[in-house]
């Protein structure tokens, strides 16, 4: 079995755990400490409130351990707030959280809670069929570095990106029954375990 962690400080933790539990050979693990990080081969940073999660990451002394595992090549996937946590720049803000991915993101870019919406997109690298997308107070990527691969645009805005072992999505795959993104991330983790 492969252990994939979900940062379990705030946000859509249970939903990611459930999605991972639907994939054969995967054991989802809640991550709340540095010792928990050592037991996993991949980490999901869930959607939620990025400012709150960022503060809790510091309070739980997880900033340096997460950055270390990312630099070592462990796959990390951020959804919505998780994308903000990973970004090297947050537009119009004077701070970053983990700063591990070469993207600049805009918080709440698609609007407020009332502006939440569902969409679908064709993302051939992820799945052969269209994928349902759920946007809730979602960010978007304003700029991406040369090493960042743009996987999807929604309403002409960058909504999914990958940089080496890091994946980030503006939307919430865990709030749908579609497992395509979770299976793709699982594939990243398996490749990491094989190739180191």
Secondary structure, DSSP 8 states (H G I E B T S, - for coil): -EEEEEE-SSSSHHHHHHHHHTSTTEEEEEE-SHHHHTT-SEEEE-SS-HHHHHHHHHHTT-HHHHHHHHHTT-EEEEETHHHHHHEEEETT-S--SS--EEEEEETTTT-SGGG-EEEEE--TTT-SS-EEEEESS--EEEEE-TT-EEEEEETTEEEEEEETTEEEESS-GGGSS--HHHHHHHHHHHHHHHH-
